[in-house]
Amino acid sequence: MADVYCDPRLRELAGARVLVTGGGGLVGSRIVAQLAALGAHALVLDRFDAYPHPVRDRFQVDRHAEKVVLGDVRERAAVKWLAGRADFVVHAAAYADVAACTRRPDTAFAANVHGTQTLLDAVVESPVKRLVFVSSAAVYGDGAPGGAPRFTEEQPLTPISVYANTKLWGEHQVRLMLGGTATGFSIVRYFSVYGDPQVPKPGSHSWMVPWLAMFAETGRPLRLNGGGRQVRDMVHVEDIAHATVLALVADRAAGQTVNIGTGIPTSVREIAELIAARYPDVTYVNTPRPEGDPRGGFADTRRAADLLGWQPTIPLAEGIGRYVTWLRTTPDAIPDWFTAMPATSATVLAA
C-alpha cells in the first residue's frame, strides 16, 4: 500500500486532526494507521466492547492514534470536546452486525441513530471541514429479483434489516444537517470488508472469511448459510481504509455518496472454495439463510474511480491467502468461544 501515500491530495491531511469514531475497530484502526502514515493526528472515540474477547492490542489503535478516548458516541460532552478539536471526522462508530441489530433493535437505534445525531449536533457547531459517514451496501437490500444485481448509488434503496435501516437513516440525516453548511460531507457505502486481523463475533453471520477460515483451521465443516448462493463484493480492509481517507479530501466527492467495492460478484460458496483450497479434506454443510441476510450484489465502481480516483489493489485470492497465513501464524487468533462452540449437526457434504 506504500504507493497510495504519494497522492498529492493527501498532503492536506499532514498535521490535521481527524476524529475517527469507532477508530478502535477493524476498519477504524486501519484508517487511523493510514492517517498516521500521512502525518495526521488521529483522535479516536471507541467503547472497545464490540467483541467478547480483547482486540484493542491486536488492532494496534494505540500505536497510531494521538489520543484514544474510551467512550460512547452518545456522550455529548466527550463528542463535543473531540469535534471541537478536529479538522475532519470519519464516523465509523456503529452497532455494525446485522444479526445483533435484528436481535436488539433498541441497541441498534441507540448506537446508530442516537449516536449519529449526537455527533452531528457537535459537528455543526465545530470547525470541522468535512465529515465522512460510513454507510453500508446493506441499504440496497436484495435489489431486483433474478441474478446478482449491480448496485448503483442512484437506484431506489430497499433495506431488509434493522442494521440497514439505521444506516439509511444516518445517510439522510447527514445530508439534512450538513447540506448547505460550512462543513462538507461524503458518504461511503462499504461492501463486504475482510482481511486480517478480522475475527468473527458470536451469534453473527457477517464476515464470512474469518468464519470459514476458522472453521477450516479447526477441522470443522465450512457452513454455507443458504447453500452459499448469496453474492458478495469482497473488499480488503486496507483498500476500504484508503478509499475512506481519500473521501476526506477529494474535492469532487463533497456532498456525494460513493460505493466502495471491487465491482466483482463472488458467491459465498466461491469464497469457501478459495479457503478450502488451502485445507485438505475440507467438508461443507448447508445451513439455513439467516433473517436479514441479503441475497447480495456487487458495486458499480464508476463513481469511486471518477470522484475519488480510487480502485482496489488487493485481489480476493491474495487477501484470503494473507488471512490464512495470519491465522496460522498468530497465537490465540481463534477466540476461546469459537473453539468451545459445538460442531454443527447439519448434513456434511463432500468437498
N, C-alpha and C positions, 0 to 999 in steps of 0.2 A: 504493500500500500504506500510505499515511500513516495512515488511519483505524484500522488494526489495532493500532497502538500505544496507542490510547485504552482498550483493555480493562483494567479495574481489576485483574484477576488478575495482570497482568504487572508490576504495581508491586513484587511480591515479588522480581523479578529485579534491580531497581535496586540497584547496589552489590554484587550477588552475584558470586562467581567461578564460572564454568561451564567445565568441561573439555570440549572438543569433540575427540574423537579423529577423525582424518580431516577435521579442520577446514580443510585446505588444498584439498579437492576442490570440485567444483561445488556440491553441496548444503551441505556443511560450511561453506564460505566464506560462503554466503548466511545460514546460521544464525548465524555469527559476526557478520556485518554487522547482522542484526536484533537480536542481543543487545546490540551496542554502541549501537544507537539507543535501547535501553531503559535504558541506563546500567549494564549488566552488564559484567563484566570477563572476557573470553574467554581461556582458556588452550588453546592449540592443540598437538596432537601429530600429526605427519604426516611421512611419508617423502618426499613430493613426488617420487615416481618412478612414478606411475600412468600417465604419458604419456611417449612418447619425445621430446616437444618441450616447451619450457618453458611452464608455465601459472601459475606462482606469482604473477607480476605481474598476469596477466590476471584471475585470481580475486580479487586485492586483499586477501588474507587479512592481510598485514602491516599494512595500513591500519587494520583494525578490531580486531585482536586485541591484548590487553595483553601477551601473551607467546606466542611461537611456538617450539616445540621441534622440531628436526629429529630424528626418531627413530621407532622401531618400537614398536607397541603390545605386542610381546612382551618388551620390555626392562623387566624387573621394577623396577629401581631408579628409572628415569625415571617409569614409570607410578605407582609408589607415591608418589613425591615430588609429582607433579601431583595425584593423587587426594587426598592429604593436605591440599592447599590449596584444594580445590574444595567448593563448596556443592551443586552439581548437576553431572551428567555427561550428555552426549549421546555415545553410542557409535556413530559413523558409519564408523569405520575398517573397511575390508574389501577383500579382493580381489574387486572388485564388477563382474565381467564374466563372463557365462555361458560364452562361448566359451573365454575364457582359463582359467576354472576346469575346463572339460572337458578342455582340453589338459594342464593342470598341476594335478591334484587334490592333489598334495603341497603345492604352494604355497597352494592354497585352504585346505587343512587348517591349515597353519602360520599364515596370516593370520587366518582367520575362526573357527577353533576354538581354537587355542593362544592367539591374541591376545585373544579374548574371555575365555578363562579367566584369563589374566594380569590383565586389567582387573578382573574380578570378584573375584579374590583380593585386589586392592588396595582395592577399594571397600568390601568387608565390614569392613575394618579402618580405615575413614576416617570423617570426619564428613559424608559426602555425604548429602543429604536425599532425592534421587531421581535415578535413572538412567533415561534413555530409550534403549531399544535399537532401533536402526534395522534393521528386517527388510524383507521384500520380498513382493509378491504372487506371486513365483515359488514360494512354499511351497504354493500351491494347485494347481500343475501345470496339467493340462488340464481339470480339473473333470469334470462329467458329459458323456457323448457327446451331440452334437447341439446346435446353436445356440451362442450366446455366453452362457456362464453368468454369473450374478451371484454373486460370491463373498461369503459371509458369514463373519464371524470364528469362528463356532461349527462350521462344516462340517468334515468329515474332510479332512486335508491329504495330498496325493499328489504330492510334488515329483518332477520328472523330470530334474533336472540336479544336478550336483555343487554348484553355487552354491546352489541352493535347499536342498539337504540341509544345508549348513553354516549357512544362516540359520535353518532349523528347529531345528537343534541349539542354536544360540545362544538362541532363544526359550525352549526347555525349560530350559537351564542358568540363564538369568536368573531364571526362576520358582523353580527349585530352590534357588538360592543366596540370593536376596534375599527370597523369600516368608517372612513372619513375622519379618523383621529390622527394625531401625530405619531402614533405607534402603528407601524406596519405589521402585517401578519402573513404567514404562509401556512397552509395545511398540507401535511404529508400523510398519505394513506399507505401504511405498510402492508405488504403482502406477507407471506409466511416466513418469519425470521428463524434462522437456525445458525448454529456454529458454537464451537467450544468457547467458554466452559458452561454451556447451557445444560441445565438439569430440569427434569420434569417436576411437576407438582402432584401430590397425591389427589386422586379423585378427578383429575383433569384428562381431557382428550386432546389438548393442544400440544404443539411442539413434538411432532411425530419423530423427528430424527433422534433426539435423546431417548424417547420411549423405546423405539425399535432397536436402537443400538444397545441399550442397556438390557433389553430382553435377550438379544443375541449374545451379549457378553456374559450373561449369567446362565446361558444354556437353555433359555425358555423359548417357546414358540413366539414368533412375531405376530402380534394381534392386529388384525386388519378390520377396523370398525367399518361396518357396511360393506365388507368384502374388499375394501381398499379402492373402490371405484371413484371416490371423491378426487377432485383435481386441485392441486395447489401450485402456486408460483413461488418457488423457494428462493429466498434472497439471503445471502450470507450477512451476518451481523456487522462485519466490517464495512460492507457496501452500504448497508442501511444507515449506519452511523455517518458515513461520508456524505450521503445524499442529504441527511438532516442538517449537517453543518453547512453544506452549500446553500440550503434553503434560508439560512440566516442572512446571507449576504448577496445572493443572486438578485439583481435588480428586477429582472423580468418575472421572478417568482412572487413578487409582492402582490398580496391580495388574491393569490391563486391557490388552487387545490391540485396536488400532483401525486399521481400513483408512483410508488416506489416498489418496483418489481422487475423481473427479468424479461417478461413477455413470453416465457416458455412454460406451457402447461405440462405438469407432471402428475401422474396419478399416485395416490398413496401406495398402491401396490408396486409401482416402479421405484419409489423411494425405498420400500422394503427390499426390493431385489438388489438395489445398489449396496445396501448394507449387508444383505445375505451373501453377496459375492465375497465378502471378507471373512465369512464364518462357515466352515464346512459343516455339513449335516444339519443345516438350519431347517426348521419347520415353520408352518404358518397355522394360524387359527382364524376363522371368520367370526366376528362378534357383531352385535347389533350397532347400527349407526346411532350415535347419541343424539339426544334432543339438542337442537340449536346448532348442530354441526352442518355447515352448508355443503352442498354438492361442489361448490367452488368454481373457480375460473382462473383467468390469468390477466395480467395487466396490459393495458395499452400503454406503452412506454414512450410514445412520441413526445408527450408534454415534458417528461423528465429530461429527455435528451435536448429538447428545444429550450426550455426555460432554465434548467439547472446546468445543462451541459454535462449531464451525468449518465453513466452507463455502468452496469455491474462488471466486476473484474474477476470474480471467483466462480468458476463453473461448479455445478452441483456435485459432480463426481469428485472433484478436488476438495470441496468443502466437507463432504461426507468422509473422505479419507483423512482429512485433518481431525475431524471429530473423533473418529475411531482411534486414531493414533493417540489423541489426548486422553481418551477413555482408558486405553490400555496402559498408559504410562503415568497416570495420575493416581496416587494413593487416595483412597476414600472418595473417588469421584462419584461412585454409586452410593446414594444415601442409604442409611440403615433401614428406613421404612420400605424402600424398594426391595431390598433383599429379603425382608420379612414378609412381603406380600405373597399370598398363596398363588400358586400357578393356576391359570385359567382351566376350567373344566370343559371348555368348548372342544369340538372335534378337531383333531390335528390333521392337517392336510400335508401331503408330501410336497417338498420344495420343488 
